[in-house]
Amino acid sequence: MATRLVLAIADAVRRHQQKKNKGTEEDLPPANQAVSETAGDINSLIPSDISAALMREADWPQMAQQLMALRNAGVDLEQFLPRVGDIAVTVQEQVAANAERVAREGTGEWERMLRETLPAGPVREAILSSPTWPDIAATMARLDERDVDVRQILVSAHDEGLGVDQAVAKVLGAEAVPTTSQDARVSYGPLTIGLSIPPDLDLSDRERALKQLAISPQEHERYARWVQEAMPGREREAGLLLAHRQWPLVALRMAKMEDEGKPVREHLVRLGKDVSWEQGPGPQLGSRLVQAANDALRRPLGGAPAESRVRVNTAAARSTSTSLDPTKGQAAKNTAPAAAGVAAHRQTGPVQKSGKTK
């Protein structure tokens, strides 16, 4: 990633100078030619482990094109590439030092929380590879001790970081990172802890949302039936839950639990036994049912009910803020502590014919 960033900056400078001097930018050389002509330079001028990793990347042909264009513009690769290698080695050493310190200070759980709370992408990885990450993790631990909702802070931090990332990409003339959808942004939090959701999640289209979450029609039908069986005599309420916009996320958690061999139906029985979700305004009943279902699925069997979790519609509270973005509400008391272990992620994408991946 460090090498990719340096090349992007250098290529932007090259294009700017060409446009300034000649009035136009020269096209990048053909990818096949660039790969064959720069492979030797990469292998001889950059440490072998880093060069091998670069050449395995899917965008290696593009990086090779940038290198060849720089050479054609007069850049001495024998001077340039060793410096790039030094930068990559420095980053590599810093990441290793971070890992050692985190292991020594016992703050590894915060890396897990970061990976569970923020979507995969350059912003998350940049935070984890930052020299200040151990200090960030220690700060998160102290905030958690004071009952601050660290996950909400992380979501807000991601939004700010994403804006910076898009601004830098625009300056470099690179393709900007896809904007995170509103559905994905307001869903990050207790409803998606331990789950992997796509940044462009669209809950307005039920069929598309289920495909994005890799839930087959057969799975969806089974999970809906389980909910109805868990709420005998409450067909209306079960229907409200199944019709709610965020129901696919509940189904995703059920799918993940099923993948892990957990007794999903035994958890769902709680919906019919603990009906604290009935308390509150009628129009918000569907939202409370979603929260109650999520709570029933996440709490270990035998655990005491947490009624307060289903009485407040936190998503609605965030979305009605008059001064902040839906994901930038004030930090509140943490009602969703991190899991003790690393949660397996159900990958999004096309529905597979057999088996599940994590």
C-alpha positions in Angstrom: 0.0 0.0 0.0 2.9 2.4 0.7 4.5 1.6 -2.6 1.1 2.1 -4.4 0.7 5.5 -2.7 4.2 6.7 -3.7 3.7 5.6 -7.3 0.3 7.3 -7.5 1.8 10.6 -6.3 4.8 10.3 -8.7 2.5 9.5 -11.6 0.3 12.5 -10.7 3.3 14.8 -10.7 4.4 13.3 -14.1 1.0 13.9 -15.6 0.8 17.4 -14.2 4.2 18.4 -15.7 3.4 16.9 -19.1 0.1 18.8 -19.2 1.8 22.0 -18.1 4.7 21.7 -20.6 2.9 20.1 -23.6 -0.7 20.9 -23.0 -1.6 17.2 -22.8 -0.9 14.0 -20.9 0.8 11.1 -22.5 -1.0 7.8 -22.3 0.4 5.0 -20.2 2.4 2.4 -22.1 0.8 -1.0 -22.9 0.4 -3.2 -19.7 2.1 -6.3 -21.2 5.1 -4.3 -22.3 5.4 -2.5 -19.0 5.3 -5.7 -17.0 8.1 -7.3 -19.0 10.3 -4.3 -19.0 10.0 -3.3 -15.4 10.1 -6.7 -13.7 13.9 -6.8 -13.8 14.2 -3.4 -12.2 11.7 -4.3 -9.4 13.5 -7.6 -8.6 16.9 -6.0 -8.5 16.2 -2.7 -6.9 13.6 -3.5 -4.2 13.9 -6.1 -1.4 12.9 -9.5 -2.6 10.0 -10.1 -0.2 8.4 -6.7 -1.1 9.0 -7.1 -4.8 7.4 -10.5 -4.8 4.4 -9.2 -2.9 4.0 -6.3 -5.3 4.1 -8.5 -8.4 1.4 -10.8 -6.9 -1.1 -7.9 -6.6 -3.9 -7.6 -9.0 -3.0 -4.1 -9.9 0.7 -4.9 -10.6 0.3 -4.2 -14.3 -1.0 -0.7 -13.6 2.0 -0.1 -11.2 4.3 -1.4 -13.9 2.7 1.1 -16.4 3.3 3.9 -14.0 7.0 2.9 -13.5 7.6 2.7 -17.3 5.9 6.0 -17.8 8.1 7.6 -15.2 11.2 6.1 -16.9 10.1 7.4 -20.3 9.6 10.8 -18.7 13.3 10.8 -17.6 13.1 9.4 -14.0 16.1 7.3 -13.1 14.5 4.1 -11.7 17.9 3.0 -10.3 17.7 6.0 -8.0 13.9 6.1 -7.5 13.1 2.4 -6.7 15.6 1.9 -3.9 14.0 4.9 -2.1 10.6 3.4 -2.6 11.9 0.2 -1.2 13.2 2.0 1.9 9.8 3.5 2.5 8.1 0.1 2.2 10.7 -1.5 4.6 10.1 1.3 7.1 6.3 0.7 7.0 6.9 -3.0 7.3 9.0 -2.6 10.4 6.5 -0.2 11.9 3.7 -2.7 11.4 5.7 -5.4 13.0 6.6 -3.1 15.9 2.9 -2.2 16.3 2.0 -5.9 16.5 4.7 -6.6 19.1 3.5 -3.7 21.3 -0.1 -4.6 21.0 0.7 -8.2 22.0 2.7 -6.9 24.9 0.1 -4.5 26.2 -2.8 -6.8 25.6 -4.8 -4.4 23.4 -5.5 -6.9 20.6 -9.2 -6.9 21.3 -9.4 -3.4 19.9 -8.1 -4.5 16.6 -10.8 -7.0 16.5 -13.4 -4.4 17.4 -12.0 -2.1 14.6 -12.3 -4.9 12.0 -15.8 -5.8 13.2 -17.1 -2.2 13.3 -15.5 -0.6 10.1 -15.9 -1.9 6.6 -12.9 -3.4 4.9 -10.9 -0.9 2.9 -8.0 1.5 2.9 -9.2 3.6 5.8 -9.4 0.7 8.2 -6.0 -0.7 7.1 -4.4 2.7 7.3 -5.5 3.0 11.0 -4.1 -0.4 11.9 -0.8 0.3 10.2 -0.4 3.7 11.6 2.6 4.2 14.1 0.0 5.6 16.5 -2.3 2.6 16.4 -1.1 1.2 19.8 -1.8 4.5 21.4 -5.2 4.6 19.7 -5.9 1.1 21.1 -4.9 2.2 24.6 -7.1 5.2 24.4 -10.1 3.1 23.2 -9.5 0.9 26.3 -9.6 3.8 28.6 -12.8 5.2 27.0 -14.4 1.8 27.3 -13.6 1.7 31.0 -15.6 5.0 31.3 -18.6 3.4 29.5 -18.1 5.4 26.3 -19.5 3.8 23.1 -16.2 3.2 21.4 -17.9 1.6 18.4 -19.9 4.8 17.6 -16.6 6.8 17.8 -15.0 4.4 15.3 -18.0 4.8 12.9 -17.7 8.5 13.0 -13.9 8.4 12.6 -14.4 6.2 9.5 -16.7 8.7 7.9 -14.2 11.5 8.4 -11.3 9.3 7.2 -13.3 8.3 4.1 -13.8 11.9 3.2 -10.1 12.6 3.4 -9.4 9.4 1.3 -11.8 10.6 -1.4 -10.3 14.1 -1.4 -6.7 12.7 -1.8 -7.9 10.4 -4.6 -9.5 13.4 -6.4 -6.2 15.4 -6.1 -4.2 12.4 -7.5 -6.7 11.9 -10.3 -7.3 8.4 -9.0 -10.6 6.7 -8.9 -12.3 7.6 -5.6 -13.3 5.0 -3.1 -17.1 4.2 -3.6 -19.2 6.2 -1.2 -20.6 4.2 1.6 -24.4 4.0 1.3 -26.8 5.4 3.8 -28.1 2.0 4.6 -24.5 0.7 5.4 -23.6 3.8 7.4 -26.7 3.7 9.7 -26.4 -0.1 10.1 -22.8 -0.1 11.5 -23.1 -0.8 15.2 -24.9 -3.4 17.4 -26.9 -4.7 14.5 -23.8 -5.6 12.4 -21.2 -6.5 15.1 -19.3 -9.5 13.8 -20.9 -9.3 10.4 -19.4 -8.3 7.0 -21.7 -6.0 5.0 -20.9 -4.4 1.6 -20.3 -0.6 1.6 -23.0 -0.1 -1.0 -25.7 -2.1 0.9 -29.2 -1.3 -0.5 -31.9 -2.3 1.9 -34.6 -0.5 -0.2 -34.5 -3.5 -2.6 -35.1 -6.7 -0.6 -34.1 -9.0 -3.4 -30.9 -7.1 -4.1 -30.1 -6.8 -0.4 -30.3 -10.5 0.1 -28.0 -11.1 -2.9 -25.5 -8.6 -1.5 -25.5 -10.5 1.8 -25.2 -13.9 0.1 -28.5 -15.2 1.5 -30.3 -17.5 -0.9 -34.1 -17.5 -1.4 -34.2 -20.9 0.3 -32.3 -19.7 3.3 -34.4 -16.6 3.6 -37.6 -18.6 3.5 -36.3 -20.9 6.2 -35.3 -18.0 8.5 -38.7 -16.3 8.0 -40.4 -19.6 9.0 -38.3 -19.9 12.1 -39.3 -16.4 13.2 -43.0 -17.2 12.7 -42.6 -20.5 14.6 -40.9 -18.6 17.5 -43.8 -16.2 17.8 -47.0 -18.3 17.9 -50.1 -16.3 18.1 -48.2 -13.1 17.1 -48.5 -13.3 13.4 -48.9 -9.6 13.0 -45.7 -8.8 15.0 -43.7 -11.5 13.1 -44.9 -10.0 9.9 -43.7 -6.5 11.0 -40.3 -7.9 11.8 -40.0 -9.7 8.5 -41.2 -6.7 6.5 -38.8 -4.3 8.3 -36.2 -2.6 6.1 -33.4 -4.0 8.3 -34.7 -7.6 8.4 -32.0 -8.8 5.9 -29.3 -8.0 8.5 -31.1 -10.1 11.1 -31.3 -12.9 8.5 -27.5 -12.5 7.9 -26.8 -13.0 11.6 -29.0 -16.1 11.5 -27.1 -17.4 8.5 -23.7 -16.7 10.2 -24.9 -18.6 13.4 -26.1 -21.4 11.2 -22.7 -21.6 9.5 -21.1 -21.8 12.9 -23.5 -24.6 14.1 -25.3 -22.5 16.7 -28.9 -23.3 17.6 -30.6 -20.4 15.9 -34.1 -21.5 16.7 -33.4 -21.8 20.4 -32.3 -18.2 20.4 -35.3 -17.0 18.5 -37.7 -18.6 21.1 -36.8 -15.6 23.3 -38.9 -13.4 21.0 -42.0 -15.1 22.2 -41.0 -15.3 25.9 -39.5 -11.9 26.5 -42.0 -9.4 25.0 -40.4 -6.2 26.3 -40.4 -5.1 22.7 -44.1 -4.4 23.1 -43.4 -1.4 25.3 -43.1 1.9 23.4 -44.7 3.9 20.6 -46.6 1.8 18.1 -45.0 3.2 14.9 -41.6 2.1 16.2 -42.7 -1.5 16.9 -40.9 -2.9 13.8 -37.6 -1.3 14.8 -37.9 -2.6 18.4 -38.6 -6.1 17.0 -35.4 -5.9 14.9 -33.4 -4.9 17.9 -35.0 -7.6 20.1 -34.3 -10.3 17.4 -30.7 -9.1 17.2 -30.3 -9.2 21.0 -31.9 -12.6 21.2 -29.5 -14.0 18.6 -26.4 -12.4 20.1 -26.9 -13.2 23.8 -25.6 -16.6 24.9 -28.3 -19.1 25.8 -29.1 -18.8 29.5 -28.1 -15.2 29.6 -30.3 -12.6 31.3 -32.5 -10.5 29.1 -31.4 -6.9 28.4 -34.7 -5.1 28.1 -33.1 -1.7 27.6 -31.6 -2.8 24.3 -35.0 -3.1 22.6 -36.7 0.0 24.1 -34.7 2.6 22.3 -34.4 2.9 18.5 -30.8 4.1 18.3 -30.9 4.2 14.5 -33.9 6.5 14.6 -32.3 8.6 17.3 -29.2 9.1 15.1 -31.2 9.8 12.0 -33.2 12.6 13.6 -30.2 14.5 14.8 -30.5 18.1 13.7 -26.8 18.9 13.7 -24.9 15.7 12.9 -24.6 13.0 10.2 -26.7 9.8 11.0 -23.4 8.1 12.1 -22.1 11.0 14.1 -24.3 11.1 17.1 -22.8 11.8 20.5 -21.1 8.8 22.1 -23.4 7.1 24.5 -23.0 4.4 27.1 -21.7 1.2 25.5 -24.6 -1.3 25.2 -22.8 -3.7 22.9 -19.5 -4.9 24.4 -17.0 -6.5 22.0 -17.0 -10.3 21.7 -14.2 -12.2 23.4 -12.9 -13.8 20.2 -12.6 -12.9 16.6 -15.9 -13.1 14.9 -16.0 -15.1 11.7 -17.2 -13.0 8.8 -19.7 -14.3 6.3 -18.4 -13.0 3.0 -20.7 -11.1 0.7 -21.1 -11.9 -2.9 -22.8 -14.4 -5.2 -24.7 -17.2 -3.4 -22.7 -20.4 -3.5 -24.3 -23.6 -4.4 -22.9 -25.5 -1.5 -21.3 -24.8 1.8 -20.6 -21.4 3.4 -17.5 -19.4 3.8 -16.5 -17.3 6.7 
